Amino acid sequence: MKSSFIAAINQICAEKNVAADEVLEAVKQAIATAYRKDFGNKEQEIRVVLREDQDMPSILLVKEVVEEVENENIEISVEDAGRLKPDAAAGDEIEIDVTPEQYGRIAAQAAKQVIVQKIHEAEKKAVYEMFKDREDELLTASVTKVEPNWVTLEIEGSAVSLPWREQIPGEHYYTGKRIRVYLDKVEFTSKGPQLKISRTHPNLVKRLLELEIPEIRNGDVKIKAIARDSGFRSKVAVTSDDPRVDPIGACVGQKGVRIRSVMEELNGERVDMIEWSADSIRLISTALQPASIAAVIIVNDSEYEDEEGRAVKKRAAVFVEEAQRPLAIGKKGQNIHLATQLTGYELDMYDYDELPKFQAKLAEVRGEEPKVTVFVNEDGEELEEPKTMEEAVNNDVQEEVVDSSEKEIKESEEVEEIKEEEKAEEENAEAKQVEKVEASEDSESEEKDEGEPENDKG
């Protein structure tokens, strides 16, 4: 091994950002392993010395000087040690040069393998160091390869896979396409650094809004919650501490130019901006837009575990007029699902007509009448105030009585109608019988009249 080769190792290490000391130590270990395999055995202690003034490494066999040798691989007698080192004594450690002739080629090959391995490890470590502090960031990527189950992206010189479950449904990828991805997590595994990127994560919407909207980026407008059905629709709740700033207007932009840029990056996914409210009822009503909510009752305003250890989530009952129910639920339940994510409440949908009964039932369970918030309908008219528990109960009783009376009246009317129909049929039958008798008598009378003149003439 020539001295220039050591200089070359140092140069490669500097270019690849690899510690030269680690590489040189690994080269020594590789040469020692190769020597044991070709010339020695595993028990021997081998040291490799690399010097700038040497053309090839020196391989030294280390043994301990003892009075009586028990293992020749690691021990040497005082007499034999004296031939190599005159002042050697028992307990000393002696180094014996055992470098084989023409061993430079084997040493160079071992060094090459170690250097290549160390460079690969260093590159993996460098990638990890580059991205480990950049989690929760927006990255720009370029598509390099498209496969059925994943897409390979190039991000700042590193190849990263985007699995199908992290892809926006229906999005078309092709080589050279530039997209933005969300870096969720960076992990260092046995296979190297793993970058978990996503196009479906809700925070991708958040980072894109920060990129496109200065008011969000500088903190004038704050994003409080995001609910997303990737590829179809997202709801974002925003607010502002500055009364001069309209959070919705700032996000939408003039003629919708700001929000349109975000939607284009999300492959046409619809992004709804709503105003955040600390009032849970008001937030629930707003989150269910474009439907008009009639009333809301908070059934459970906190999460806890029941006596059996089951988790009980926050829950609210939402009442809508019949015409607004399809809008409130949305296509395949999308609207109410996103509102549930956004507000943190499990939402149960009811018709507005069911409000009195629900209120009475809840009051019976709680022992007190629940608070009901009633909104206006789609025409801006205030809805009728819900009835109290007694009114609801009395109303139910009255409805039962009225229903029963109406049923009895209806049944009696039906009986009368049947009787009248039967009487009419009987009268018709009698009239037909009379007509038949009269017709028969007239016929007989005519025959008699015709027969009398003949008798007289004869």
C-alpha positions in Angstrom: 0.0 0.0 0.0 1.6 3.3 -1.1 1.5 6.4 0.9 -0.5 8.1 -1.9 -3.3 5.6 -1.2 -3.7 6.8 2.3 -3.9 10.3 1.0 -6.6 9.2 -1.4 -8.6 7.7 1.5 -8.5 11.0 3.3 -9.6 12.9 0.2 -12.6 10.5 -0.4 -13.6 10.8 3.2 -13.5 14.6 3.0 -15.7 14.6 -0.2 -18.3 12.2 1.2 -18.3 13.8 4.7 -17.0 10.6 6.3 -14.7 10.6 9.3 -11.3 9.5 8.1 -10.4 8.0 11.5 -13.4 5.7 11.4 -12.5 4.6 7.8 -8.8 3.9 8.6 -9.8 2.0 11.7 -12.2 -0.1 9.7 -9.5 -0.7 7.0 -7.2 -2.0 9.7 -9.8 -4.4 11.0 -10.6 -5.7 7.5 -6.9 -6.4 6.8 -6.5 -8.2 10.1 -9.6 -10.3 9.3 -8.2 -11.1 5.9 -4.8 -12.2 7.4 -6.4 -14.5 9.9 -8.4 -16.1 7.2 -5.5 -16.7 4.8 -2.5 -17.2 7.1 -3.5 -17.4 10.8 -6.5 -18.4 13.0 -9.2 -16.7 15.0 -7.4 -16.9 18.3 -4.5 -14.8 17.2 -4.4 -11.1 18.1 -3.4 -9.2 15.0 -2.5 -5.5 14.8 -2.2 -3.5 11.5 0.0 -0.5 11.3 -0.5 2.1 8.6 2.2 4.8 8.2 2.6 7.6 5.7 6.3 6.5 5.1 5.4 2.9 4.3 4.4 1.5 1.0 2.2 -1.3 2.5 0.8 -2.0 6.0 2.7 -3.8 8.7 0.9 -6.8 10.2 2.0 -7.6 13.8 1.2 -10.7 15.8 0.8 -9.8 19.5 1.8 -12.4 22.1 2.4 -12.4 25.9 5.7 -13.5 27.3 5.3 -16.3 29.8 7.5 -18.8 31.7 5.5 -21.8 30.4 3.6 -21.7 27.1 0.0 -23.1 27.2 -1.4 -21.5 24.0 1.1 -20.8 21.2 -1.4 -18.6 19.4 -1.3 -15.9 22.1 1.8 -16.8 24.3 5.5 -17.0 23.8 8.3 -18.3 26.1 10.9 -16.0 27.7 13.6 -17.8 25.7 12.0 -17.3 22.3 11.0 -13.7 23.2 14.7 -13.0 24.1 15.7 -13.8 20.5 13.4 -11.1 19.2 13.8 -8.7 22.1 16.8 -9.1 24.4 15.3 -7.4 27.4 11.9 -9.3 27.2 10.7 -10.6 30.5 7.7 -12.6 31.7 4.5 -10.6 31.6 5.6 -8.3 28.7 3.8 -8.0 25.5 5.8 -8.6 22.3 4.9 -7.7 18.7 6.1 -10.0 15.9 6.1 -8.8 12.3 4.4 -11.4 10.3 3.6 -9.4 7.1 3.5 -11.7 4.2 5.3 -10.9 0.9 3.1 -9.5 -1.9 0.3 -8.9 0.6 -0.4 -5.4 -0.8 -3.1 -6.5 -3.3 -5.1 -8.4 -0.6 -4.8 -5.4 1.7 -5.9 -3.0 -1.0 -9.0 -5.1 -1.9 -10.0 -5.3 1.8 -9.5 -1.6 2.1 -11.7 -0.9 -1.0 -14.6 -3.0 0.4 -14.5 -1.2 3.7 -14.3 2.2 2.1 -17.3 1.5 -0.2 -19.3 0.2 2.8 -18.4 3.2 5.0 -19.3 5.6 2.2 -22.7 4.1 1.8 -23.3 4.2 5.6 -22.1 7.8 5.6 -24.4 8.8 2.8 -27.4 7.2 4.6 -26.4 9.0 7.8 -26.0 12.3 5.9 -29.6 11.9 4.5 -30.9 11.3 8.0 -29.1 14.3 9.4 -30.4 16.4 6.6 -34.1 15.6 7.2 -34.3 14.6 10.9 -35.0 18.2 12.1 -37.4 18.9 9.2 -40.4 16.9 10.3 -43.8 18.6 9.8 -42.4 20.6 6.8 -43.6 21.0 3.2 -41.1 19.6 0.7 -41.0 20.0 -3.1 -40.5 16.7 -5.0 -40.1 15.6 -8.6 -41.6 12.3 -9.9 -38.9 10.0 -11.2 -40.7 6.6 -11.5 -44.4 5.5 -11.4 -45.3 2.0 -10.2 -48.8 0.5 -9.5 -48.5 0.7 -5.7 -46.1 3.6 -5.2 -44.4 6.6 -6.8 -40.7 7.3 -6.5 -39.9 10.9 -5.9 -36.6 12.8 -5.8 -36.3 15.2 -2.9 -33.1 17.2 -2.7 -31.1 14.5 -4.3 -32.6 11.6 -2.3 -35.0 9.0 -3.7 -38.1 8.6 -1.6 -41.2 6.4 -2.1 -44.7 7.7 -1.9 -47.0 4.6 -1.2 -50.5 4.4 -2.7 -52.2 5.0 0.7 -50.5 8.4 1.0 -51.5 9.4 -2.6 -54.5 11.6 -3.3 -57.3 9.4 -4.8 -57.6 10.0 -8.5 -54.4 12.0 -8.9 -52.4 11.3 -12.0 -48.6 11.0 -11.6 -46.1 11.1 -14.5 -42.3 11.4 -14.8 -41.1 14.9 -14.3 -44.2 16.2 -12.5 -43.4 18.5 -9.6 -45.6 18.2 -6.5 -45.4 19.2 -2.8 -45.5 16.6 -0.1 -45.8 16.7 3.7 -42.9 15.2 5.7 -44.5 13.4 8.5 -41.7 11.5 10.2 -38.0 10.6 9.7 -36.7 7.2 11.1 -33.3 5.6 10.9 -33.7 1.8 10.3 -31.3 -1.0 9.4 -32.0 -0.2 5.8 -31.1 3.4 6.3 -33.2 6.6 6.8 -36.9 6.2 6.0 -38.8 9.4 5.1 -42.5 9.1 5.6 -44.1 11.5 3.2 -47.8 12.1 2.5 -50.2 13.8 0.1 -53.2 12.9 2.2 -52.2 14.3 5.7 -54.4 17.2 7.0 -51.2 19.2 7.8 -50.5 19.3 4.0 -53.5 21.6 3.7 -52.2 23.7 6.7 -48.7 24.1 5.2 -50.1 25.0 1.8 -52.3 27.7 3.4 -49.3 29.1 5.2 -47.4 29.2 1.9 -50.1 31.0 -0.1 -51.6 33.2 2.6 -49.3 35.8 4.3 -51.8 36.5 7.1 -51.5 32.9 8.2 -47.8 32.8 7.8 -47.2 35.9 10.0 -49.8 34.9 12.6 -52.6 37.4 12.0 -54.9 34.5 11.1 -54.7 31.3 13.0 -55.7 27.8 11.9 -57.6 26.1 14.8 -58.7 22.9 13.3 -58.6 20.9 10.0 -60.8 18.0 8.8 -60.0 16.3 5.6 -61.4 13.7 3.2 -58.4 13.7 0.9 -59.2 14.1 -2.8 -62.7 15.4 -2.2 -63.2 18.0 0.5 -61.6 19.7 3.5 -62.9 22.0 6.2 -60.6 24.5 7.9 -61.5 26.6 10.9 -59.7 29.9 11.2 -59.8 32.9 13.5 -58.0 36.2 14.1 -57.3 38.1 17.3 -57.2 41.3 15.3 -60.7 42.7 14.8 -59.6 44.5 11.6 -58.7 41.2 9.9 -61.4 39.1 8.3 -60.0 35.6 8.6 -62.3 34.1 5.9 -61.7 36.9 3.4 -58.0 36.8 4.0 -57.9 33.0 3.2 -60.2 33.1 0.2 -58.5 36.2 -1.4 -59.8 38.4 -4.1 -62.1 36.4 -6.4 -60.9 33.3 -4.6 -57.4 33.5 -6.0 -55.6 32.4 -2.8 -57.8 29.4 -2.0 -57.9 28.4 -5.6 -54.1 27.9 -5.6 -54.3 25.6 -2.7 -57.1 23.6 -4.3 -55.1 23.2 -7.6 -52.1 21.8 -5.6 -54.5 19.3 -4.0 -55.7 18.0 -7.4 -58.9 20.0 -7.3 -59.9 19.1 -3.7 -62.5 21.5 -2.3 -61.4 23.5 0.7 -64.1 25.2 2.8 -63.0 27.9 5.2 -65.2 28.5 8.3 -64.8 30.8 11.2 -63.8 29.2 14.5 -65.8 29.8 17.6 -65.0 29.0 21.3 -68.7 28.3 21.6 -69.1 24.6 20.8 -72.7 25.0 19.7 -71.9 27.8 17.3 -68.9 25.9 16.0 -71.1 22.8 15.3 -73.7 24.9 13.5 -71.0 26.5 11.3 -69.1 23.3 10.7 -72.3 21.7 9.2 -72.6 24.4 6.5 -74.0 24.8 3.9 -76.9 23.2 5.8 -79.0 25.5 8.1 -79.2 24.0 11.6 -82.4 24.4 13.6 -81.2 23.5 17.1 -78.3 21.9 19.0 -78.1 20.2 22.3 -74.8 19.3 24.0 -75.4 15.8 25.4 -71.8 15.3 26.7 -69.3 18.1 26.7 -66.2 16.1 27.9 -64.5 12.8 27.4 -64.3 10.2 30.2 -64.4 6.5 31.0 -67.5 4.9 32.4 -67.7 2.4 35.2 -66.8 -0.5 32.9 -63.7 1.4 31.6 -65.2 2.2 28.2 -64.3 5.6 26.6 -67.2 8.0 26.3 -66.7 10.7 23.7 -68.1 14.2 23.5 -71.5 14.1 21.9 -74.1 16.5 20.6 -77.6 16.2 19.1 -78.2 18.3 16.0 -81.8 19.1 14.8 -82.6 20.2 11.3 -85.7 20.7 9.3 -86.5 17.9 6.9 -85.5 19.9 3.8 -82.0 20.6 5.3 -81.3 17.0 6.3 -79.6 15.8 3.0 -77.3 18.9 3.1 -76.4 18.4 6.7 -75.5 14.7 6.2 -73.8 15.2 2.8 -73.0 12.7 0.1 -72.2 9.4 1.7 -72.2 11.2 5.1 -69.2 13.3 4.1 -70.4 16.7 5.6 -71.3 15.3 9.0 -68.2 13.2 9.1 -65.9 16.3 8.5 -67.9 18.3 11.0 -67.3 15.6 13.6 -63.6 15.7 12.9 -63.5 19.4 13.0 -65.4 19.9 16.3 -64.4 16.8 18.2 -68.0 16.0 18.9 -69.9 12.9 17.9 -72.9 14.3 16.1 -76.3 12.7 16.0 -78.8 14.0 13.5 -82.5 14.4 14.2 -85.5 16.1 12.6 -86.6 19.3 14.3 -90.0 17.8 15.0 -88.2 15.3 17.4 -86.8 18.0 19.5 -89.5 18.1 22.2 -89.4 14.3 22.8 -85.6 14.3 22.8 -85.5 17.2 25.3 -88.0 15.5 27.5 -86.1 12.2 27.4 -82.8 13.8 28.2 -84.3 15.8 31.0 -85.7 12.6 32.5 -82.2 11.0 32.4 -80.4 14.1 33.8 -83.0 15.2 36.2 -83.0 18.7 34.8 -84.1 20.3 31.6 -81.2 20.6 29.1 -80.1 23.8 27.4 -81.3 24.1 23.8 -79.9 26.6 21.3 -82.4 27.4 18.5 -81.2 29.0 15.3 -83.1 30.6 12.4 -84.2 28.7 9.3 -82.9 29.2 5.8 -85.3 32.1 5.2 -83.8 34.0 8.2 -87.0 33.5 10.3 -86.7 32.6 13.9 -88.0 29.1 14.6 -90.6 28.4 17.1 -89.2 27.9 20.6 -89.2 24.3 21.8 -91.8 23.2 24.3 -91.1 22.4 27.9 -91.1 18.9 29.3 -94.7 19.1 30.6 -95.9 20.7 27.4 -94.2 17.9 25.4 -95.8 15.2 27.6 -99.2 16.9 27.5 -98.9 17.4 23.8 -98.1 13.7 23.4 -101.2 12.8 25.4 -103.4 15.2 23.5 -102.1 13.8 20.2 -102.9 10.3 21.3 -106.5 11.4 22.3 -107.0 13.3 19.1 -105.6 10.4 17.1 -107.9 8.0 18.9 -111.0 10.3 18.4 -110.1 10.8 14.8 -109.8 7.0 14.3 -113.2 6.4 16.0 -114.9 9.1 13.8 -113.3 7.7 10.7 -114.4 4.2 11.5 -118.0 5.3 12.2 -118.0 7.3 9.0 -116.8 4.2 7.1 -119.6 2.1 8.7 -122.3 4.7 7.8 -121.0 4.8 4.2 -121.2 1.0 4.0 -124.7 1.0 5.3 -125.8 3.7 2.9 -124.3 1.9 0.0 -126.1 -1.4 1.1 -129.4 0.5 1.4 -128.9 2.1 -2.0 -128.2 -1.2 -3.6 -131.4 -2.7 -2.0 -133.5 0.3 -3.3 -132.0 -0.2 -6.8 -132.8 -3.9 -6.7 -136.5 -3.2 -5.7 -136.9 -0.5 -8.4 -135.6 -2.9 -11.0 -138.0 -5.6 -9.8 -141.0 -3.2 -10.0 -140.0 -2.1 -13.5 -139.8 -5.7 -14.5 -143.3 -6.5 -13.2 -144.8 -3.4 -14.9 -143.2 -4.3 -18.2 -144.6 -7.8 -18.0 -148.2 -6.5 -17.3 -148.0 -4.1 -20.2 -147.0 -6.9 -22.6 -150.0 -9.0 -21.5 -152.4 -6.1 -22.0 -151.3 -5.5 -25.5 -151.7 -9.1 -26.5 -155.3 -9.1 -25.2 -156.2 -6.0 -27.1 -155.0 -7.4 -30.4 -157.0 -10.6 -29.9 -160.5 -9.0 -29.3 -161.2 -7.6 -32.8 -160.5 -10.9 -34.5 -163.3 -12.5 -32.4 -165.8 -9.8 -33.3 -165.0 -10.0 -36.9 -165.6 -13.7 -37.0 
